[in-house]
């Protein structure tokens, strides 16, 4: 099995649990699970899922984008975050 296909068979949670610090993964876990289930998340959905403020959610989503496994599409107020694996 090639490394690329092995990568595609792993869930976002599995990959990010190895990439992120345990404390960060724990903070982001509800958002990560939502993205896995729905394929995408908006900042408003992330606020609802995590119960965190707009500023905190913005920070959390930035952390996910910086891993390279999640990408942002759209403008700041209309962003959608999708899995990039």
Buried (B, 14 or more C-beta within 10 A) or exposed (E): EEEEEEEEEEEBBEBBBEBBEEEBBEBBBBBBBBBBEEEBBBBEBBBBBBEBEEEBBBEBBEBBBEBEBBEBEEEEEEBBBBBEE
